[in-house]
Amino acid sequence: MSDTIDTIQAEEGLDPQDWDAMRRLGHRMVDDLVATLERVRERPVWQTVPEASRAFLRQPLPQDPRDPRDVYEDVRAHVLPYPTGNLHPRFWGWVMGTGSPMAMFAEMLASGLNWNVGGFDDSASLVEDQVLGWCKQIMGFPADASGLFVSGGSMANFVGLAVGRDARAGIDVRRRGVASAAARPVLYASRETHSSNVKAAELLGLGTDAVRLLPVDAQYRIDLDALRAQIATDRAAGAHPFAVVGNAGTVNTGAIDDLDALADIAAREGMWFHVDGAFGALARLHPDLAPLVSGIDRADSLAFDLHKWGYLPVEAGCVLVRDARAHQDAFAVKTAAYLKPVHGGPSARLSKFSDLGVQLSRGFRALKAWMSIQEHGARKLGRLVRQNVAQARYLAGLVAATPELELAAPVPLNVVCFRHRGAPGSSPEAQDDLNRDILVRLQESGEAVPSGTVVGGRFAIRVAITNHRSRRSDFDLLVRATLRAAESVRDARVTRGA
């Protein structure tokens, strides 16, 4: 007779039979990770995953248990050697933080105790409240503002713009929907704004046709005259301008919009003012740099990432909202019976983070921020941010002093875009092709990982410096490696032509 669900069988669990063996294995994992950080300069910045490991990672679903030690050996062989590379001092691609040992241990603690930070009466909720309070202090937001830890800048932008949509719609959007609005809501940003703001408009039911991507000036900041003119045009056409996005550090060049001027325009027009400060907002950590983002404290909502210029492991995004009631109104739902608080116990907490965003289940992202800020202090983190800006200016000076190279954009913050000039008389298209090939050779050599972008219609090598392990000697190496890569590309082309 076959077993049924009612058949009494030996009960099982997932805890180890040998706790000492598991403890030894865990210690080995920690030792391996610490050794990786300690000797990070000895490894390539990046290397591709070899076919043997790719094949191993395509294996079918395991059906039976294996020894945990064997499982970890597979991780050591096929996973750990092939990261994206952002732990390395010469990783400057995209905008990725580098993490730290203490923050790594914090992740282990958060995962080990498996907090679900929905707003229960527990220590994790108090920690997140405290870190959010620190973030408000850093950014100049009032103490009674609202905030939430999220996965990253994309979700932070979504949350901020969702609150803005509902607060400025003039109708009950949550009940009636965007389509019921008498006038189409319109969102404004520069053409340099991050794509997540456009994606947020799509997900919020506005559609890309409702997004006005405006021209920029020579510094890649939003053109304020174009903004004013477009708002007037849209109002005359019967549209409803509801929000403007200010950039505090564009992803392409690190440009910072005139945030004070945008705040003035938004206030005069009755619009929501959202600032995308994914990495640039944290310039507020140092008094020398804070003036660059003047006006950020006037935002209605602000998005930024502590896993970028806060040097934390992903994920650690944050959104602050000046009007706490508007924040809750945008996301809170009539509580289901199974989530209603009672007079005591873990659900008695008055405010719930799940009422301020999309997620009900939330990991303990704030612990690594709490422990890292406690370990280093805000002043030291600010000095590291300033150090990265100084390194960007140093690299810009190296590029300017190297005849074969040229800057592709101004360097207002921590992003340096440059290119190789190519052979005298070469076309822009040929120069773009050369610089793409140089970039790939740099990355595949394992010497350095910048990324690429297009600035002013031309391809550029982009160095985004949010790395606390970088030193000036690393940028010296980058320039030398770039020149070598250019020579290698030219030699390869000559050989192919022959």
C-alpha positions as CSV (number, residue, x, y, z in Angstrom):
1,M,0.0,0.0,0.0
2,S,1.4,3.4,-1.0
3,D,2.1,6.1,1.6
4,T,-0.5,8.8,2.1
5,I,-0.2,12.2,3.7
6,D,-1.8,10.6,6.9
7,T,0.8,7.9,7.2
8,I,2.9,8.4,10.3
9,Q,6.6,8.7,9.3
10,A,9.8,9.8,11.1
11,E,9.7,13.6,11.3
12,E,12.5,15.6,9.8
13,G,14.0,19.1,9.9
14,L,16.8,21.1,8.2
15,D,19.1,21.6,11.2
16,P,22.4,19.7,11.0
17,Q,22.9,16.4,12.8
18,D,26.4,17.5,13.8
19,W,26.4,21.1,15.0
20,D,30.2,21.1,15.6
21,A,30.8,20.1,12.0
22,M,28.5,22.9,10.8
23,R,30.2,25.4,13.1
24,R,33.6,24.4,11.6
25,L,32.2,24.8,8.1
26,G,30.8,28.2,8.9
27,H,34.1,29.3,10.4
28,R,35.8,28.2,7.2
29,M,33.4,30.2,5.1
30,V,34.1,33.3,7.2
31,D,37.8,32.7,6.9
32,D,37.5,32.4,3.1
33,L,35.6,35.6,2.8
34,V,37.9,37.6,5.0
35,A,40.9,36.2,3.1
36,T,39.2,37.3,-0.1
37,L,38.9,40.9,1.1
38,E,42.4,40.9,2.7
39,R,44.0,39.7,-0.6
40,V,41.6,41.3,-3.1
41,R,44.4,43.1,-5.0
42,E,46.0,39.7,-5.8
43,R,43.2,38.6,-8.0
44,P,41.9,40.0,-11.4
45,V,39.2,42.6,-11.1
46,W,37.0,40.4,-13.3
47,Q,37.3,37.1,-15.2
48,T,34.7,35.3,-17.2
49,V,33.1,32.1,-15.9
50,P,34.8,29.1,-17.7
51,E,32.7,26.6,-19.6
52,A,33.3,23.9,-17.0
53,S,31.7,26.0,-14.3
54,R,28.9,27.1,-16.6
55,A,28.1,23.5,-17.3
56,F,28.2,22.6,-13.6
57,L,25.7,25.4,-12.9
58,R,23.3,24.0,-15.5
59,Q,22.8,20.7,-13.7
60,P,19.3,19.4,-13.1
61,L,17.4,19.7,-9.8
62,P,19.1,17.7,-7.0
63,Q,16.7,15.1,-5.4
64,D,18.8,13.8,-2.5
65,P,20.9,15.3,0.3
66,R,24.6,15.9,0.0
67,D,27.3,16.6,2.6
68,P,27.3,20.4,3.3
69,R,31.1,20.3,3.0
70,D,30.8,19.0,-0.5
71,V,28.2,21.7,-1.3
72,Y,30.6,24.4,-0.1
73,E,33.5,22.9,-2.1
74,D,31.3,23.3,-5.2
75,V,30.7,27.0,-4.3
76,R,34.4,27.5,-3.8
77,A,35.2,26.0,-7.2
78,H,32.4,27.4,-9.4
79,V,30.9,30.5,-7.7
80,L,33.4,32.4,-5.5
81,P,36.1,32.8,-8.1
82,Y,33.9,34.6,-10.6
83,P,32.2,37.7,-9.1
84,T,31.3,40.9,-10.8
85,G,34.4,42.3,-9.3
86,N,33.2,45.3,-7.3
87,L,35.2,44.3,-4.2
88,H,38.4,45.2,-6.1
89,P,40.1,48.6,-5.8
90,R,40.1,49.0,-9.6
91,F,36.4,48.3,-10.2
92,W,34.7,51.5,-11.3
93,G,32.0,50.2,-13.6
94,W,28.4,51.4,-13.4
95,V,27.9,52.6,-9.8
96,M,28.5,49.8,-7.4
97,G,29.6,49.9,-3.8
98,T,32.4,47.9,-2.4
99,G,31.1,46.6,1.0
100,S,33.2,46.1,4.1
101,P,34.0,43.3,6.6
102,M,31.7,44.6,9.3
103,A,28.8,45.1,6.9
104,M,29.4,41.5,5.6
105,F,29.1,40.2,9.1
106,A,26.0,42.2,9.6
107,E,24.4,40.5,6.7
108,M,25.2,37.2,8.3
109,L,23.6,38.2,11.5
110,A,20.5,39.5,9.8
111,S,20.1,36.3,7.7
112,G,20.9,34.1,10.7
113,L,18.1,35.5,12.8
114,N,15.9,35.9,9.7
115,W,14.1,39.0,10.8
116,N,11.0,40.0,8.7
117,V,11.0,43.8,9.2
118,G,7.4,44.6,8.4
119,G,7.1,46.7,11.5
120,F,6.7,44.2,14.4
121,D,7.6,45.0,17.9
122,D,11.2,43.8,17.6
123,S,14.7,45.2,17.7
124,A,15.0,45.2,13.9
125,S,12.2,47.7,13.5
126,L,13.8,50.0,16.1
127,V,17.2,49.7,14.3
128,E,15.6,50.7,11.0
129,D,13.8,53.6,12.7
130,Q,17.1,54.8,14.1
131,V,19.0,54.5,10.8
132,L,16.2,56.4,9.0
133,G,16.5,59.1,11.6
134,W,20.2,59.3,10.9
135,C,19.5,59.5,7.2
136,K,17.0,62.4,7.8
137,Q,19.7,64.2,9.8
138,I,22.3,63.7,7.0
139,M,19.9,65.0,4.3
140,G,18.4,67.9,6.3
141,F,14.9,66.4,6.4
142,P,12.6,67.1,9.4
143,A,12.5,64.5,12.2
144,D,8.8,63.9,11.5
145,A,9.4,63.0,7.9
146,S,8.8,59.4,6.7
147,G,11.2,56.9,5.2
148,L,11.8,53.4,4.2
149,F,14.7,51.1,3.4
150,V,14.2,49.5,-0.1
151,S,16.2,47.4,-2.5
152,G,17.9,50.3,-4.3
153,G,17.5,53.5,-6.2
154,S,15.0,52.1,-8.7
155,M,12.5,51.1,-6.0
156,A,13.2,54.3,-4.0
157,N,12.4,56.4,-7.1
158,F,9.2,54.4,-7.6
159,V,8.1,54.9,-4.1
160,G,8.8,58.6,-4.1
161,L,7.0,59.2,-7.4
162,A,4.1,57.0,-6.3
163,V,3.6,59.2,-3.3
164,G,3.9,62.3,-5.6
165,R,1.4,61.0,-8.1
166,D,-1.2,60.4,-5.4
167,A,-0.5,63.6,-3.5
168,R,-0.7,65.8,-6.6
169,A,-3.4,64.0,-8.6
170,G,-6.3,66.0,-7.3
171,I,-8.4,62.8,-7.3
172,D,-8.3,59.5,-5.3
173,V,-6.0,57.7,-7.7
174,R,-5.9,54.5,-5.6
175,R,-9.7,54.1,-5.8
176,R,-10.4,55.5,-9.2
177,G,-7.2,54.9,-11.1
178,V,-5.1,57.3,-13.2
179,A,-7.4,57.0,-16.2
180,S,-10.1,58.9,-14.3
181,A,-8.0,62.0,-14.0
182,A,-9.6,65.0,-15.8
183,A,-6.2,66.1,-17.1
184,R,-3.2,63.8,-17.9
185,P,-0.5,63.9,-15.2
186,V,2.9,64.9,-16.7
187,L,6.3,64.2,-15.2
188,Y,9.5,66.3,-16.0
189,A,13.1,65.3,-15.9
190,S,16.3,65.9,-17.9
191,R,17.3,63.5,-20.7
192,E,20.2,62.5,-18.4
193,T,17.9,61.2,-15.7
194,H,18.1,57.5,-14.7
195,S,16.0,55.1,-16.7
196,S,14.3,53.9,-13.4
197,N,12.4,57.2,-13.3
198,V,10.9,56.5,-16.7
199,K,10.2,52.9,-15.7
200,A,8.4,54.2,-12.5
201,A,6.2,56.3,-14.7
202,E,5.3,53.3,-16.7
203,L,4.5,51.2,-13.6
204,L,2.5,54.0,-12.1
205,G,0.2,53.9,-15.1
206,L,1.3,57.3,-16.5
207,G,3.0,55.9,-19.7
208,T,6.1,57.1,-21.3
209,D,4.1,59.7,-23.3
210,A,3.6,61.5,-20.0
211,V,7.4,61.8,-19.3
212,R,9.0,65.0,-20.6
213,L,12.8,64.4,-21.0
214,L,14.2,67.9,-21.3
215,P,17.4,69.2,-22.8
216,V,20.5,69.9,-20.7
217,D,23.1,72.6,-20.6
218,A,26.9,72.3,-21.2
219,Q,27.3,70.9,-17.7
220,Y,24.6,68.2,-18.4
221,R,22.1,69.9,-16.0
222,I,18.5,70.3,-16.8
223,D,17.7,73.4,-18.8
224,L,15.5,75.4,-16.5
225,D,14.2,77.6,-19.3
226,A,13.2,74.6,-21.3
227,L,11.4,73.2,-18.2
228,R,9.4,76.4,-17.6
229,A,8.4,76.6,-21.3
230,Q,7.4,72.9,-21.3
231,I,5.3,73.3,-18.2
232,A,3.5,76.3,-19.7
233,T,2.9,74.4,-23.0
234,D,1.5,71.4,-21.2
235,R,-0.8,73.5,-19.1
236,A,-2.1,75.3,-22.2
237,A,-2.8,71.9,-23.8
238,G,-4.9,70.8,-20.8
239,A,-2.3,68.5,-19.2
240,H,-1.6,68.4,-15.4
241,P,2.1,68.9,-14.5
242,F,2.4,67.0,-11.3
243,A,6.1,66.3,-10.6
244,V,9.7,67.2,-11.5
245,V,12.7,65.0,-10.9
246,G,16.0,66.7,-9.9
247,N,19.2,64.7,-10.4
248,A,21.8,64.8,-7.6
249,G,24.5,63.0,-9.6
250,T,23.4,61.8,-13.0
251,V,24.5,58.3,-13.9
252,N,26.4,59.3,-17.0
253,T,28.5,62.2,-15.8
254,G,27.7,62.9,-12.1
255,A,26.0,66.2,-13.1
256,I,23.9,67.9,-10.4
257,D,20.8,69.8,-11.4
258,D,20.1,73.2,-9.8
259,L,18.1,71.7,-7.0
260,D,17.2,75.1,-5.4
261,A,15.8,76.4,-8.7
262,L,13.8,73.2,-9.2
263,A,12.4,73.4,-5.7
264,D,11.3,77.0,-6.5
265,I,9.7,76.0,-9.8
266,A,7.9,73.0,-8.1
267,A,6.6,75.2,-5.3
268,R,5.3,77.9,-7.7
269,E,3.7,75.3,-9.9
270,G,2.2,73.2,-7.1
271,M,4.2,70.2,-8.3
272,W,5.9,67.4,-6.3
273,F,9.7,67.7,-6.2
274,H,11.5,64.4,-6.2
275,V,15.3,64.1,-6.1
276,D,17.1,61.1,-7.5
277,G,20.2,61.2,-5.4
278,A,21.2,57.5,-5.9
279,F,24.8,58.2,-5.2
280,G,25.2,62.0,-5.3
281,A,23.0,62.7,-2.3
282,L,25.7,61.3,0.0
283,A,27.9,64.3,-0.9
284,R,26.0,65.7,2.1
285,L,28.3,63.6,4.3
286,H,31.2,66.1,3.9
287,P,30.9,69.9,4.5
288,D,33.2,70.6,1.5
289,L,30.8,68.8,-0.9
290,A,27.4,69.5,0.7
291,P,27.0,72.8,-1.2
292,L,27.1,70.9,-4.5
293,V,23.7,69.4,-3.6
294,S,22.2,72.6,-2.1
295,G,18.4,72.3,-2.2
296,I,18.2,68.6,-1.6
297,D,16.7,69.2,1.8
298,R,13.8,70.9,0.1
299,A,12.7,67.8,-1.8
300,D,9.3,66.3,-1.2
301,S,10.9,62.9,-1.7
302,L,14.5,61.8,-2.0
303,A,16.0,58.5,-3.2
304,F,19.5,57.4,-2.5
305,D,21.6,54.2,-2.1
306,L,23.8,53.4,0.9
307,H,25.1,50.5,-1.1
308,K,26.7,53.0,-3.5
309,W,28.5,55.8,-1.8
310,G,27.7,54.5,1.7
311,Y,30.1,51.6,0.9
312,L,27.6,48.9,2.0
313,P,26.8,45.6,0.3
314,V,23.6,45.5,-1.8
315,E,20.8,45.9,-1.1
316,A,20.5,49.2,0.9
317,G,18.4,51.8,-0.9
318,C,16.5,54.5,1.0
319,V,13.6,56.8,0.3
320,L,12.7,59.8,2.5
321,V,9.3,61.5,2.2
322,R,8.7,64.9,3.8
323,D,5.0,64.4,4.3
324,A,4.6,61.3,6.4
325,R,0.8,61.2,6.0
326,A,1.1,61.4,2.2
327,H,3.6,58.5,2.3
328,Q,1.3,56.3,4.2
329,D,-1.8,57.3,2.2
330,A,0.0,56.1,-1.0
331,F,0.6,52.6,0.3
332,A,-1.4,51.6,3.4
333,V,-4.2,49.2,2.9
334,K,-7.2,48.2,5.0
335,T,-5.5,45.7,7.2
336,A,-6.5,42.1,6.7
337,A,-7.8,40.2,9.7
338,Y,-4.6,38.1,9.9
339,L,-2.5,41.3,10.1
340,K,-4.6,43.4,12.5
341,P,-2.6,44.4,15.7
342,V,-3.8,43.4,19.1
343,H,-3.2,45.1,22.4
344,G,0.1,43.2,23.0
345,G,2.5,40.7,21.5
346,P,4.8,41.3,18.4
347,S,2.1,42.9,16.3
348,A,1.3,45.7,18.7
349,R,3.7,48.1,17.1
350,L,1.7,51.2,15.9
351,S,3.5,51.9,12.6
352,K,4.3,49.3,10.1
353,F,6.9,49.6,7.3
354,S,4.7,47.5,5.1
355,D,2.3,50.4,5.0
356,L,5.0,52.6,3.4
357,G,6.0,50.5,0.3
358,V,5.3,47.6,-1.9
359,Q,6.7,44.8,0.3
360,L,5.1,43.0,3.2
361,S,8.0,40.6,3.7
362,R,11.2,42.7,4.2
363,G,14.7,41.7,5.0
364,F,16.8,43.4,7.7
365,R,18.6,45.8,5.4
366,A,19.2,48.5,8.1
367,L,21.5,46.4,10.3
368,K,24.5,46.7,8.0
369,A,24.0,50.4,7.8
370,W,23.6,50.7,11.6
371,M,26.8,48.6,12.3
372,S,28.8,50.3,9.6
373,I,27.9,53.9,10.8
374,Q,28.6,52.9,14.4
375,E,32.0,51.4,13.4
376,H,33.2,54.3,11.3
377,G,31.2,57.3,12.1
378,A,29.6,59.8,9.7
379,R,32.7,62.0,9.5
380,K,35.0,59.2,8.3
381,L,32.4,58.1,5.7
382,G,32.3,61.7,4.6
383,R,36.1,61.8,4.3
384,L,35.9,58.7,2.0
385,V,33.3,60.4,-0.2
386,R,35.5,63.5,-0.4
387,Q,38.5,61.2,-1.2
388,N,36.7,59.7,-4.1
389,V,35.9,63.1,-5.5
390,A,39.6,64.1,-5.2
391,Q,40.5,60.9,-7.0
392,A,38.1,61.8,-9.8
393,R,39.8,65.1,-10.2
394,Y,43.2,63.4,-10.1
395,L,42.2,61.1,-12.9
396,A,40.8,64.0,-14.9
397,G,44.2,65.7,-14.5
398,L,46.0,62.6,-15.7
399,V,43.7,62.5,-18.8
400,A,44.2,66.1,-19.5
401,A,48.0,65.7,-19.3
402,T,48.0,62.7,-21.7
403,P,48.0,63.8,-25.3
404,E,46.4,60.6,-26.6
405,L,43.4,61.0,-24.2
406,E,40.6,63.6,-23.8
407,L,37.9,64.3,-21.3
408,A,34.4,63.6,-22.7
409,A,32.5,65.6,-20.1
410,P,33.0,67.9,-17.1
411,V,33.8,66.3,-13.8
412,P,31.6,67.9,-11.1
413,L,31.6,65.0,-8.7
414,N,33.0,61.4,-8.8
415,V,32.4,60.3,-12.5
416,V,35.1,60.7,-15.1
417,C,34.2,60.1,-18.8
418,F,37.1,60.1,-21.2
419,R,38.2,58.6,-24.5
420,H,41.2,57.9,-26.6
421,R,41.6,60.4,-29.5
422,G,42.6,57.7,-32.0
423,A,44.8,58.2,-35.0
424,P,45.0,61.8,-36.3
425,G,42.2,62.5,-38.7
426,S,40.2,59.4,-37.7
427,S,36.4,59.8,-37.9
428,P,34.2,60.0,-34.9
429,E,32.8,56.5,-35.8
430,A,36.3,55.1,-35.9
431,Q,37.1,56.7,-32.5
432,D,34.0,55.2,-31.0
433,D,34.9,51.8,-32.3
434,L,38.4,52.2,-30.9
435,N,37.2,53.2,-27.4
436,R,34.7,50.3,-27.3
437,D,37.5,47.9,-28.0
438,I,39.8,49.5,-25.5
439,L,37.1,49.2,-22.8
440,V,36.6,45.5,-23.5
441,R,40.3,44.9,-23.4
442,L,40.6,46.7,-20.1
443,Q,37.8,44.6,-18.6
444,E,38.9,41.3,-20.0
445,S,42.6,41.9,-19.0
446,G,41.5,41.9,-15.3
447,E,43.5,45.1,-14.7
448,A,40.5,47.4,-14.3
449,V,36.8,47.6,-14.9
450,P,35.4,50.9,-16.0
451,S,32.1,50.9,-18.0
452,G,31.0,52.6,-21.1
453,T,28.4,55.2,-22.0
454,V,27.4,57.7,-24.6
455,V,28.0,61.4,-23.9
456,G,27.1,64.0,-26.4
457,G,26.4,61.3,-29.0
458,R,29.9,59.9,-28.6
459,F,31.1,56.7,-26.9
460,A,33.2,57.2,-23.8
461,I,34.9,55.2,-21.1
462,R,33.3,55.9,-17.8
463,V,34.9,55.7,-14.4
464,A,32.4,56.0,-11.5
465,I,34.4,56.1,-8.3
466,T,32.5,54.9,-5.2
467,N,35.3,52.6,-4.1
468,H,36.9,53.0,-0.6
469,R,39.7,50.7,-1.6
470,S,41.0,52.7,-4.6
471,R,44.2,54.6,-4.4
472,R,45.8,57.2,-6.7
473,S,48.2,54.6,-8.0
474,D,45.2,52.7,-9.3
475,F,44.3,55.6,-11.6
476,D,47.9,55.9,-12.8
477,L,47.7,52.2,-13.7
478,L,44.3,52.8,-15.5
479,V,45.8,55.5,-17.8
480,R,48.8,53.3,-18.6
481,A,46.6,50.3,-19.2
482,T,44.4,52.4,-21.5
483,L,47.3,53.4,-23.7
484,R,48.5,49.8,-23.8
485,A,45.1,48.6,-24.8
486,A,44.9,51.2,-27.6
487,E,48.2,49.9,-29.0
488,S,47.0,46.4,-28.7
489,V,43.8,47.2,-30.6
490,R,45.7,48.9,-33.4
491,D,48.2,46.1,-33.7
492,A,45.4,43.6,-33.9
493,R,43.7,45.6,-36.6
494,V,46.9,45.9,-38.6
495,T,47.4,42.1,-38.3
496,R,43.8,41.4,-39.5
497,G,44.3,43.9,-42.4
498,A,47.5,42.2,-43.4
